Amino acid sequence: MDNDPRLAGGNVKRIKRRLVAAATCLLLLSQLGSSHAEGPYDGQWTGTATPDRGRCRQANITMTIAGRVVSGEAHLEGGTSEIRGTVWEDGSFGATLGFQPLTGQFRRDAFEGEFETPDCKWKMRLKRRPE
C-alpha cells in the first residue's frame, strides 16, 4: 500500500502547494516590512488647505506617514475625502485626494502641497505633531 504511485504523487503535490504558500507568505511579509520601514517623515501631520481661487472654504487636513506610505483625510465643504500616496526619501510627495492628484514637498517638520477640485485650487500647509 505504501508503494502505491498515486499516494506518492499526492504527497508531492501537497508538498509543492505548501512550498508555494510559504514562499508567498515570505514575499508578502518582506513587502510589508519594507513599505513600513521607519522614515524621516514618519508620524502624524495636521494643518489646513486654503483655496487661492474659487469660493471654497478652508479645509482641515490630517495625514499619517509610516515609511513611504501616506494615508489621511481632507475635511472639505462637501464631505471627507481620503488621501493615499507615497513620500520619497527627498521629501517629494505624490498622492490622490479623492480622485484628484495631490503633490507637495516635506521638509523636516513642515509640508507644502497643492491640489485642485472642480471649483477651487488649494494650497496645503501641514506641521508634524510632536510625539
N, CA, C and O atoms as a GROMACS GRO file, in nm:
protein
  524
    1MET      N    1   0.080  -0.119   0.000
    1MET     CA    2   0.000   0.000   0.000
    1MET      C    3   0.085   0.126   0.000
    1MET      O    4   0.049   0.224  -0.066
    2ASP      N    5   0.198   0.127   0.074
    2ASP     CA    6   0.284   0.243   0.079
    2ASP      C    7   0.355   0.267  -0.053
    2ASP      O    8   0.405   0.377  -0.077
    3ASN      N    9   0.359   0.167  -0.139
    3ASN     CA   10   0.427   0.182  -0.267
    3ASN      C   11   0.332   0.224  -0.378
    3ASN      O   12   0.371   0.226  -0.495
    4ASP      N   13   0.210   0.258  -0.346
    4ASP     CA   14   0.111   0.298  -0.445
    4ASP      C   15   0.155   0.431  -0.507
    4ASP      O   16   0.168   0.529  -0.434
    5PRO      N   17   0.179   0.439  -0.641
    5PRO     CA   18   0.226   0.563  -0.705
    5PRO      C   19   0.128   0.679  -0.690
    5PRO      O   20   0.169   0.795  -0.692
    6ARG      N   21  -0.001   0.650  -0.676
    6ARG     CA   22  -0.098   0.758  -0.660
    6ARG      C   23  -0.077   0.830  -0.527
    6ARG      O   24  -0.092   0.952  -0.520
    7LEU      N   25  -0.043   0.757  -0.422
    7LEU     CA   26  -0.017   0.819  -0.291
    7LEU      C   27   0.109   0.904  -0.296
    7LEU      O   28   0.111   1.014  -0.241
    8ALA      N   29   0.212   0.855  -0.361
    8ALA     CA   30   0.337   0.931  -0.372
    8ALA      C   31   0.314   1.060  -0.449
    8ALA      O   32   0.367   1.165  -0.411
    9GLY      N   33   0.238   1.055  -0.557
    9GLY     CA   34   0.208   1.175  -0.636
    9GLY      C   35   0.127   1.276  -0.558
    9GLY      O   36   0.150   1.396  -0.569
   10GLY      N   37   0.033   1.228  -0.478
   10GLY     CA   38  -0.047   1.316  -0.394
   10GLY      C   39   0.038   1.387  -0.289
   10GLY      O   40   0.016   1.504  -0.260
   11ASN      N   41   0.135   1.316  -0.232
   11ASN     CA   42   0.225   1.377  -0.133
   11ASN      C   43   0.311   1.485  -0.197
   11ASN      O   44   0.332   1.590  -0.138
   12VAL      N   45   0.359   1.459  -0.317
   12VAL     CA   46   0.443   1.558  -0.387
   12VAL      C   47   0.362   1.683  -0.416
   12VAL      O   48   0.411   1.794  -0.397
   13LYS      N   49   0.239   1.666  -0.461
   13LYS     CA   50   0.154   1.781  -0.489
   13LYS      C   51   0.128   1.861  -0.362
   13LYS      O   52   0.131   1.984  -0.365
   14ARG      N   53   0.101   1.792  -0.252
   14ARG     CA   54   0.075   1.858  -0.126
   14ARG      C   55   0.198   1.938  -0.080
   14ARG      O   56   0.186   2.051  -0.033
   15ILE      N   57   0.315   1.879  -0.094
   15ILE     CA   58   0.439   1.946  -0.055
   15ILE      C   59   0.462   2.070  -0.143
   15ILE      O   60   0.501   2.175  -0.092
   16LYS      N   61   0.438   2.057  -0.273
   16LYS     CA   62   0.454   2.172  -0.363
   16LYS      C   63   0.361   2.286  -0.325
   16LYS      O   64   0.401   2.402  -0.324
   17ARG      N   65   0.237   2.252  -0.292
   17ARG     CA   66   0.141   2.356  -0.253
   17ARG      C   67   0.186   2.427  -0.126
   17ARG      O   68   0.174   2.549  -0.114
   18ARG      N   69   0.238   2.351  -0.032
   18ARG     CA   70   0.286   2.411   0.093
   18ARG      C   71   0.407   2.500   0.069
   18ARG      O   72   0.419   2.607   0.130
   19LEU      N   73   0.496   2.457  -0.020
   19LEU     CA   74   0.613   2.539  -0.052
   19LEU      C   75   0.572   2.669  -0.120
   19LEU      O   76   0.626   2.775  -0.088
   20VAL      N   77   0.477   2.662  -0.210
   20VAL     CA   78   0.428   2.782  -0.278
   20VAL      C   79   0.361   2.875  -0.176
   20VAL      O   80   0.383   2.996  -0.180
   21ALA      N   81   0.281   2.820  -0.086
   21ALA     CA   82   0.215   2.901   0.016
   21ALA      C   83   0.319   2.968   0.107
   21ALA      O   84   0.305   3.086   0.141
   22ALA      N   85   0.421   2.894   0.147
   22ALA     CA   86   0.525   2.950   0.233
   22ALA      C   87   0.602   3.061   0.162
   22ALA      O   88   0.630   3.165   0.222
   23ALA      N   89   0.637   3.039   0.035
   23ALA     CA   90   0.709   3.141  -0.042
   23ALA      C   91   0.625   3.266  -0.058
   23ALA      O   92   0.676   3.377  -0.048
   24THR      N   93   0.495   3.250  -0.083
   24THR     CA   94   0.405   3.364  -0.097
   24THR      C   95   0.398   3.444   0.033
   24THR      O   96   0.403   3.567   0.030
   25CYS      N   97   0.388   3.376   0.145
   25CYS     CA   98   0.385   3.444   0.275
   25CYS      C   99   0.514   3.522   0.299
   25CYS      O  100   0.510   3.636   0.346
   26LEU      N  101   0.628   3.462   0.267
   26LEU     CA  102   0.755   3.532   0.285
   26LEU      C  103   0.763   3.657   0.199
   26LEU      O  104   0.810   3.761   0.245
   27LEU      N  105   0.718   3.648   0.074
   27LEU     CA  106   0.719   3.765  -0.014
   27LEU      C  107   0.629   3.876   0.039
   27LEU      O  108   0.667   3.992   0.040
   28LEU      N  109   0.510   3.839   0.083
   28LEU     CA  110   0.418   3.940   0.136
   28LEU      C  111   0.474   4.004   0.262
   28LEU      O  112   0.464   4.126   0.278
   29LEU      N  113   0.532   3.926   0.352
   29LEU     CA  114   0.589   3.982   0.473
   29LEU      C  115   0.706   4.073   0.444
   29LEU      O  116   0.724   4.174   0.511
   30SER      N  117   0.788   4.038   0.346
   30SER     CA  118   0.902   4.125   0.312
   30SER      C  119   0.855   4.258   0.254
   30SER      O  120   0.916   4.361   0.281
   31GLN      N  121   0.747   4.257   0.176
   31GLN     CA  122   0.691   4.381   0.123
   31GLN      C  123   0.632   4.466   0.234
   31GLN      O  124   0.649   4.588   0.235
   32LEU      N  125   0.563   4.403   0.326
   32LEU     CA  126   0.503   4.476   0.437
   32LEU      C  127   0.611   4.543   0.520
   32LEU      O  128   0.596   4.659   0.558
   33GLY      N  129   0.718   4.474   0.547
   33GLY     CA  130   0.826   4.531   0.626
   33GLY      C  131   0.894   4.646   0.556
   33GLY      O  132   0.926   4.746   0.621
   34SER      N  133   0.918   4.637   0.427
   34SER     CA  134   0.989   4.743   0.356
   34SER      C  135   0.902   4.866   0.334
   34SER      O  136   0.954   4.978   0.333
   35SER      N  137   0.772   4.848   0.317
   35SER     CA  138   0.687   4.965   0.294
   35SER      C  139   0.660   5.042   0.422
   35SER      O  140   0.623   5.160   0.417
   36HIS      N  141   0.678   4.978   0.537
   36HIS     CA  142   0.653   5.045   0.664
   36HIS      C  143   0.781   5.064   0.744
   36HIS      O  144   0.777   5.081   0.866
   37ALA      N  145   0.894   5.062   0.677
   37ALA     CA  146   1.020   5.087   0.747
   37ALA      C  147   1.020   5.230   0.798
   37ALA      O  148   0.961   5.319   0.736
   38GLU      N  149   1.086   5.252   0.909
   38GLU     CA  150   1.090   5.384   0.969
   38GLU      C  151   1.154   5.484   0.873
   38GLU      O  152   1.258   5.456   0.814
   39GLY      N  153   1.091   5.599   0.858
   39GLY     CA  154   1.141   5.700   0.767
   39GLY      C  155   1.152   5.836   0.834
   39GLY      O  156   1.100   5.854   0.944
   40PRO      N  157   1.217   5.931   0.768
   40PRO     CA  158   1.239   6.064   0.828
   40PRO      C  159   1.111   6.147   0.842
   40PRO      O  160   1.111   6.248   0.912
   41TYR      N  161   1.003   6.106   0.777
   41TYR     CA  162   0.880   6.184   0.781
   41TYR      C  163   0.768   6.113   0.858
   41TYR      O  164   0.654   6.158   0.857
   42ASP      N  165   0.802   6.002   0.923
   42ASP     CA  166   0.701   5.924   0.997
   42ASP      C  167   0.631   6.009   1.102
   42ASP      O  168   0.692   6.096   1.165
   43GLY      N  169   0.504   5.983   1.120
   43GLY     CA  170   0.429   6.050   1.225
   43GLY      C  171   0.296   6.103   1.177
   43GLY      O  172   0.251   6.074   1.066
   44GLN      N  173   0.234   6.182   1.264
   44GLN     CA  174   0.104   6.244   1.237
   44GLN      C  175   0.127   6.388   1.190
   44GLN      O  176   0.206   6.462   1.248
   45TRP      N  177   0.059   6.426   1.084
   45TRP     CA  178   0.070   6.560   1.027
   45TRP      C  179  -0.069   6.622   1.024
   45TRP      O  180  -0.165   6.556   0.985
   46THR      N  181  -0.080   6.749   1.064
   46THR     CA  182  -0.209   6.818   1.062
   46THR      C  183  -0.190   6.960   1.009
   46THR      O  184  -0.082   7.018   1.018
   47GLY      N  185  -0.299   7.013   0.956
   47GLY     CA  186  -0.294   7.150   0.905
   47GLY      C  187  -0.418   7.182   0.826
   47GLY      O  188  -0.525   7.125   0.848
   48THR      N  189  -0.402   7.274   0.732
   48THR     CA  190  -0.516   7.320   0.654
   48THR      C  191  -0.481   7.329   0.506
   48THR      O  192  -0.365   7.335   0.466
   49ALA      N  193  -0.587   7.330   0.428
   49ALA     CA  194  -0.578   7.360   0.285
   49ALA      C  195  -0.662   7.484   0.262
   49ALA      O  196  -0.780   7.490   0.298
   50THR      N  197  -0.601   7.584   0.202
   50THR     CA  198  -0.667   7.711   0.180
   50THR      C  199  -0.685   7.733   0.031
   50THR      O  200  -0.590   7.720  -0.045
   51PRO      N  201  -0.808   7.766  -0.012
   51PRO     CA  202  -0.828   7.791  -0.155
   51PRO      C  203  -0.768   7.925  -0.195
   51PRO      O  204  -0.782   8.024  -0.124
   52ASP      N  205  -0.700   7.926  -0.310
   52ASP     CA  206  -0.648   8.055  -0.360
   52ASP      C  207  -0.722   8.096  -0.487
   52ASP      O  208  -0.689   8.197  -0.550
   53ARG      N  209  -0.820   8.018  -0.524
   53ARG     CA  210  -0.906   8.050  -0.638
   53ARG      C  211  -1.039   7.982  -0.615
   53ARG      O  212  -1.044   7.868  -0.569
   54GLY      N  213  -1.146   8.050  -0.644
   54GLY     CA  214  -1.279   7.993  -0.626
   54GLY      C  215  -1.342   8.040  -0.495
   54GLY      O  216  -1.286   8.121  -0.422
   55ARG      N  217  -1.461   7.985  -0.468
   55ARG     CA  218  -1.536   8.027  -0.349
   55ARG      C  219  -1.543   7.916  -0.244
   55ARG      O  220  -1.643   7.906  -0.173
   56CYS      N  221  -1.442   7.837  -0.234
   56CYS     CA  222  -1.440   7.728  -0.137
   56CYS      C  223  -1.392   7.778  -0.002
   56CYS      O  224  -1.329   7.884   0.008
   57ARG      N  225  -1.421   7.700   0.104
   57ARG     CA  226  -1.377   7.734   0.239
   57ARG      C  227  -1.256   7.651   0.276
   57ARG      O  228  -1.232   7.544   0.219
   58GLN      N  229  -1.180   7.701   0.372
   58GLN     CA  230  -1.063   7.632   0.422
   58GLN      C  231  -1.100   7.491   0.468
   58GLN      O  232  -1.209   7.469   0.521
   59ALA      N  233  -1.009   7.394   0.448
   59ALA     CA  234  -1.032   7.254   0.486
   59ALA      C  235  -0.928   7.210   0.588
   59ALA      O  236  -0.812   7.251   0.581
   60ASN      N  237  -0.969   7.125   0.681
   60ASN     CA  238  -0.876   7.065   0.776
   60ASN      C  239  -0.820   6.936   0.718
   60ASN      O  240  -0.893   6.857   0.657
   61ILE      N  241  -0.689   6.915   0.736
   61ILE     CA  242  -0.620   6.800   0.678
   61ILE      C  243  -0.548   6.724   0.788
   61ILE      O  244  -0.487   6.784   0.876
   62THR      N  245  -0.556   6.592   0.783
   62THR     CA  246  -0.475   6.505   0.869
   62THR      C  247  -0.411   6.398   0.781
   62THR      O  248  -0.475   6.341   0.693
   63MET      N  249  -0.283   6.370   0.807
   63MET     CA  250  -0.213   6.264   0.735
   63MET      C  251  -0.125   6.187   0.832
   63MET      O  252  -0.075   6.242   0.930
   64THR      N  253  -0.107   6.060   0.804
   64THR     CA  254  -0.018   5.973   0.880
   64THR      C  255   0.083   5.915   0.784
   64THR      O  256   0.047   5.868   0.676
   65ILE      N  257   0.210   5.917   0.823
   65ILE     CA  258   0.316   5.860   0.740
   65ILE      C  259   0.384   5.748   0.818
   65ILE      O  260   0.419   5.764   0.935
   66ALA      N  261   0.401   5.636   0.750
   66ALA     CA  262   0.475   5.521   0.804
   66ALA      C  263   0.566   5.472   0.692
   66ALA      O  264   0.520   5.409   0.596
   67GLY      N  265   0.696   5.500   0.705
   67GLY     CA  266   0.789   5.465   0.596
   67GLY      C  267   0.762   5.556   0.478
   67GLY      O  268   0.776   5.678   0.487
   68ARG      N  269   0.723   5.496   0.366
   68ARG     CA  270   0.690   5.574   0.246
   68ARG      C  271   0.540   5.586   0.225
   68ARG      O  272   0.495   5.659   0.136
   69VAL      N  273   0.462   5.517   0.306
   69VAL     CA  274   0.316   5.511   0.287
   69VAL      C  275   0.248   5.626   0.359
   69VAL      O  276   0.270   5.649   0.478
   70VAL      N  277   0.164   5.699   0.284
   70VAL     CA  278   0.091   5.812   0.338
   70VAL      C  279  -0.059   5.785   0.327
   70VAL      O  280  -0.108   5.744   0.221
   71SER      N  281  -0.131   5.809   0.436
   71SER     CA  282  -0.277   5.800   0.433
   71SER      C  283  -0.332   5.914   0.516
   71SER      O  284  -0.266   5.965   0.606
   72GLY      N  285  -0.454   5.955   0.484
   72GLY     CA  286  -0.512   6.065   0.559
   72GLY      C  287  -0.648   6.105   0.509
   72GLY      O  288  -0.711   6.034   0.430
   73GLU      N  289  -0.693   6.221   0.557
   73GLU     CA  290  -0.825   6.272   0.521
   73GLU      C  291  -0.822   6.423   0.505
   73GLU      O  292  -0.748   6.494   0.574
   74ALA      N  293  -0.903   6.470   0.412
   74ALA     CA  294  -0.927   6.612   0.394
   74ALA      C  295  -1.076   6.636   0.423
   74ALA      O  296  -1.162   6.575   0.360
   75HIS      N  297  -1.103   6.725   0.516
   75HIS     CA  298  -1.241   6.755   0.554
   75HIS      C  299  -1.285   6.880   0.478
   75HIS      O  300  -1.272   6.992   0.527
   76LEU      N  301  -1.338   6.857   0.358
   76LEU     CA  302  -1.380   6.965   0.269
   76LEU      C  303  -1.527   6.998   0.294
   76LEU      O  304  -1.597   6.925   0.365
   77GLU      N  305  -1.573   7.107   0.234
   77GLU     CA  306  -1.713   7.150   0.247
   77GLU      C  307  -1.811   7.040   0.212
   77GLU      O  308  -1.910   7.019   0.282
   78GLY      N  309  -1.785   6.970   0.104
   78GLY     CA  310  -1.878   6.868   0.055
   78GLY      C  311  -1.865   6.734   0.125
   78GLY      O  312  -1.941   6.642   0.093
   79GLY      N  313  -1.773   6.719   0.218
   79GLY     CA  314  -1.755   6.592   0.288
   79GLY      C  315  -1.607   6.560   0.304
   79GLY      O  316  -1.520   6.643   0.276
   80THR      N  317  -1.580   6.440   0.348
   80THR     CA  318  -1.443   6.396   0.373
   80THR      C  319  -1.390   6.316   0.255
   80THR      O  320  -1.459   6.229   0.202
   81SER      N  321  -1.267   6.347   0.212
   81SER     CA  322  -1.201   6.273   0.104
   81SER      C  323  -1.076   6.206   0.158
   81SER      O  324  -1.003   6.264   0.239
   82GLU      N  325  -1.050   6.084   0.112
   82GLU     CA  326  -0.931   6.010   0.154
   82GLU      C  327  -0.808   6.059   0.079
   82GLU      O  328  -0.814   6.097  -0.038
   83ILE      N  329  -0.695   6.057   0.150
   83ILE     CA  330  -0.565   6.086   0.090
   83ILE      C  331  -0.485   5.956   0.092
   83ILE      O  332  -0.473   5.893   0.198
   84ARG      N  333  -0.431   5.916  -0.022
   84ARG     CA  334  -0.348   5.796  -0.033
   84ARG      C  335  -0.229   5.828  -0.121
   84ARG      O  336  -0.246   5.876  -0.234
   85GLY      N  337  -0.107   5.803  -0.071
   85GLY     CA  338   0.009   5.836  -0.153
   85GLY      C  339   0.140   5.782  -0.100
   85GLY      O  340   0.144   5.695  -0.014
   86THR      N  341   0.248   5.838  -0.156
   86THR     CA  342   0.384   5.795  -0.127
   86THR      C  343   0.472   5.916  -0.108
   86THR      O  344   0.462   6.015  -0.180
   87VAL      N  345   0.561   5.908  -0.007
   87VAL     CA  346   0.664   6.010   0.012
   87VAL      C  347   0.799   5.945  -0.018
   87VAL      O  348   0.825   5.832   0.024
   88TRP      N  349   0.883   6.016  -0.090
   88TRP     CA  350   1.015   5.964  -0.129
   88TRP      C  351   1.120   6.018  -0.033
   88TRP      O  352   1.094   6.108   0.046
   89GLU      N  353   1.241   5.961  -0.040
   89GLU     CA  354   1.348   5.998   0.053
   89GLU      C  355   1.379   6.147   0.053
   89GLU      O  356   1.413   6.203   0.156
   90ASP      N  357   1.368   6.212  -0.064
   90ASP     CA  358   1.398   6.356  -0.072
   90ASP      C  359   1.282   6.443  -0.025
   90ASP      O  360   1.292   6.566  -0.029
   91GLY      N  361   1.172   6.380   0.021
   91GLY     CA  362   1.058   6.456   0.072
   91GLY      C  363   0.952   6.485  -0.032
   91GLY      O  364   0.845   6.536   0.003
   92SER      N  365   0.978   6.455  -0.159
   92SER     CA  366   0.875   6.479  -0.260
   92SER      C  367   0.758   6.382  -0.236
   92SER      O  368   0.777   6.272  -0.185
   93PHE      N  369   0.641   6.425  -0.274
   93PHE     CA  370   0.518   6.355  -0.236
   93PHE      C  371   0.422   6.354  -0.352
   93PHE      O  372   0.404   6.456  -0.419
   94GLY      N  373   0.359   6.240  -0.376
   94GLY     CA  374   0.254   6.228  -0.476
   94GLY      C  375   0.142   6.143  -0.420
   94GLY      O  376   0.166   6.041  -0.355
   95ALA      N  377   0.018   6.186  -0.444
   95ALA     CA  378  -0.096   6.116  -0.386
   95ALA      C  379  -0.222   6.147  -0.465
   95ALA      O  380  -0.221   6.222  -0.563
   96THR      N  381  -0.329   6.087  -0.420
   96THR     CA  382  -0.462   6.126  -0.466
   96THR      C  383  -0.541   6.172  -0.344
   96THR      O  384  -0.529   6.117  -0.235
   97LEU      N  385  -0.621   6.272  -0.367
   97LEU     CA  386  -0.715   6.322  -0.266
   97LEU      C  387  -0.851   6.298  -0.329
   97LEU      O  388  -0.893   6.374  -0.417
   98GLY      N  389  -0.919   6.195  -0.284
   98GLY     CA  390  -1.037   6.150  -0.357
   98GLY      C  391  -0.988   6.101  -0.492
   98GLY      O  392  -0.912   6.004  -0.500
   99PHE      N  393  -1.031   6.166  -0.599
   99PHE     CA  394  -0.984   6.130  -0.733
   99PHE      C  395  -0.893   6.237  -0.793
   99PHE      O  396  -0.859   6.230  -0.911
  100GLN      N  397  -0.855   6.337  -0.713
  100GLN     CA  398  -0.772   6.447  -0.762
  100GLN      C  399  -0.625   6.424  -0.726
  100GLN      O  400  -0.596   6.374  -0.618
  101PRO      N  401  -0.532   6.459  -0.815
  101PRO     CA  402  -0.390   6.448  -0.781
  101PRO      C  403  -0.350   6.552  -0.677
  101PRO      O  404  -0.397   6.666  -0.678
  102LEU      N  405  -0.263   6.511  -0.587
  102LEU     CA  406  -0.210   6.597  -0.482
  102LEU      C  407  -0.058   6.581  -0.484
  102LEU      O  408  -0.007   6.469  -0.478
  103THR      N  409   0.014   6.692  -0.493
  103THR     CA  410   0.161   6.689  -0.494
  103THR      C  411   0.213   6.785  -0.388
  103THR      O  412   0.144   6.877  -0.346
  104GLY      N  413   0.337   6.762  -0.347
  104GLY     CA  414   0.395   6.851  -0.248
  104GLY      C  415   0.534   6.810  -0.208
  104GLY      O  416   0.595   6.722  -0.268
  105GLN      N  417   0.584   6.876  -0.103
  105GLN     CA  418   0.721   6.856  -0.055
  105GLN      C  419   0.724   6.861   0.097
  105GLN      O  420   0.675   6.955   0.159
  106PHE      N  421   0.783   6.757   0.156
  106PHE     CA  422   0.808   6.755   0.301
  106PHE      C  423   0.947   6.811   0.325
  106PHE      O  424   1.041   6.778   0.253
  107ARG      N  425   0.959   6.896   0.428
  107ARG     CA  426   1.089   6.949   0.472
  107ARG      C  427   1.089   6.947   0.624
  107ARG      O  428   1.019   7.025   0.688
  108ARG      N  429   1.167   6.858   0.680
  108ARG     CA  430   1.174   6.838   0.826
  108ARG      C  431   1.036   6.822   0.885
  108ARG      O  432   0.973   6.717   0.868
  109ASP      N  433   0.985   6.924   0.954
  109ASP     CA  434   0.856   6.914   1.022
  109ASP      C  435   0.747   6.995   0.955
  109ASP      O  436   0.645   7.026   1.017
  110ALA      N  437   0.766   7.030   0.826
  110ALA     CA  438   0.666   7.109   0.753
  110ALA      C  439   0.639   7.046   0.617
  110ALA      O  440   0.726   6.982   0.558
  111PHE      N  441   0.517   7.065   0.569
  111PHE     CA  442   0.477   7.017   0.438
  111PHE      C  443   0.401   7.127   0.366
  111PHE      O  444   0.319   7.197   0.426
  112GLU      N  445   0.430   7.143   0.236
  112GLU     CA  446   0.353   7.231   0.150
  112GLU      C  447   0.315   7.154   0.025
  112GLU      O  448   0.397   7.086  -0.035
  113GLY      N  449   0.188   7.167  -0.013
  113GLY     CA  450   0.141   7.097  -0.132
  113GLY      C  451   0.026   7.171  -0.195
  113GLY      O  452  -0.019   7.275  -0.147
  114GLU      N  453  -0.022   7.113  -0.306
  114GLU     CA  454  -0.136   7.174  -0.374
  114GLU      C  455  -0.217   7.070  -0.448
  114GLU      O  456  -0.167   6.965  -0.488
  115PHE      N  457  -0.345   7.102  -0.464
  115PHE     CA  458  -0.436   7.018  -0.540
  115PHE      C  459  -0.549   7.106  -0.592
  115PHE      O  460  -0.567   7.219  -0.548
  116GLU      N  461  -0.623   7.052  -0.687
  116GLU     CA  462  -0.737   7.125  -0.744
  116GLU      C  463  -0.861   7.039  -0.735
  116GLU      O  464  -0.855   6.916  -0.748
  117THR      N  465  -0.973   7.104  -0.712
  117THR     CA  466  -1.104   7.040  -0.724
  117THR      C  467  -1.174   7.111  -0.840
  117THR      O  468  -1.122   7.211  -0.890
  118PRO      N  469  -1.288   7.062  -0.883
  118PRO     CA  470  -1.355   7.131  -0.994
  118PRO      C  471  -1.384   7.279  -0.965
  118PRO      O  472  -1.391   7.360  -1.058
  119ASP      N  473  -1.401   7.314  -0.837
  119ASP     CA  474  -1.438   7.451  -0.802
  119ASP      C  475  -1.323   7.539  -0.758
  119ASP      O  476  -1.332   7.662  -0.769
  120CYS      N  477  -1.213   7.479  -0.707
  120CYS     CA  478  -1.108   7.560  -0.644
  120CYS      C  479  -0.969   7.500  -0.664
  120CYS      O  480  -0.953   7.382  -0.696
  121LYS      N  481  -0.871   7.587  -0.645
  121LYS     CA  482  -0.732   7.545  -0.639
  121LYS      C  483  -0.686   7.568  -0.495
  121LYS      O  484  -0.713   7.674  -0.437
  122TRP      N  485  -0.616   7.469  -0.437
  122TRP     CA  486  -0.584   7.472  -0.294
  122TRP      C  487  -0.434   7.470  -0.270
  122TRP      O  488  -0.358   7.408  -0.344
  123LYS      N  489  -0.393   7.539  -0.163
  123LYS     CA  490  -0.257   7.533  -0.108
  123LYS      C  491  -0.269   7.464   0.028
  123LYS      O  492  -0.349   7.504   0.112
  124MET      N  493  -0.189   7.361   0.048
  124MET     CA  494  -0.194   7.284   0.171
  124MET      C  495  -0.068   7.309   0.253
  124MET      O  496   0.043   7.305   0.199
  125ARG      N  497  -0.085   7.333   0.382
  125ARG     CA  498   0.029   7.351   0.474
  125ARG      C  499   0.004   7.266   0.597
  125ARG      O  500  -0.098   7.280   0.664
  126LEU      N  501   0.100   7.178   0.626
  126LEU     CA  502   0.088   7.089   0.741
  126LEU      C  503   0.212   7.097   0.828
  126LEU      O  504   0.320   7.134   0.781
  127LYS      N  505   0.196   7.063   0.954
  127LYS     CA  506   0.307   7.052   1.050
  127LYS      C  507   0.299   6.912   1.113
  127LYS      O  508   0.192   6.855   1.132
  128ARG      N  509   0.418   6.859   1.144
  128ARG     CA  510   0.422   6.730   1.213
  128ARG      C  511   0.385   6.752   1.358
  128ARG      O  512   0.436   6.843   1.423
  129ARG      N  513   0.296   6.668   1.409
  129ARG     CA  514   0.258   6.677   1.551
  129ARG      C  515   0.370   6.618   1.636
  129ARG      O  516   0.426   6.514   1.601
  130PRO      N  517   0.403   6.683   1.746
  130PRO     CA  518   0.507   6.628   1.834
  130PRO      C  519   0.463   6.493   1.889
  130PRO      O  520   0.344   6.471   1.915
  131GLU      N  521   0.559   6.403   1.907
  131GLU     CA  522   0.525   6.270   1.958
  131GLU      C  523   0.508   6.270   2.106
  131GLU      O  524   0.479   6.165   2.165
   0.00000   0.00000   0.00000
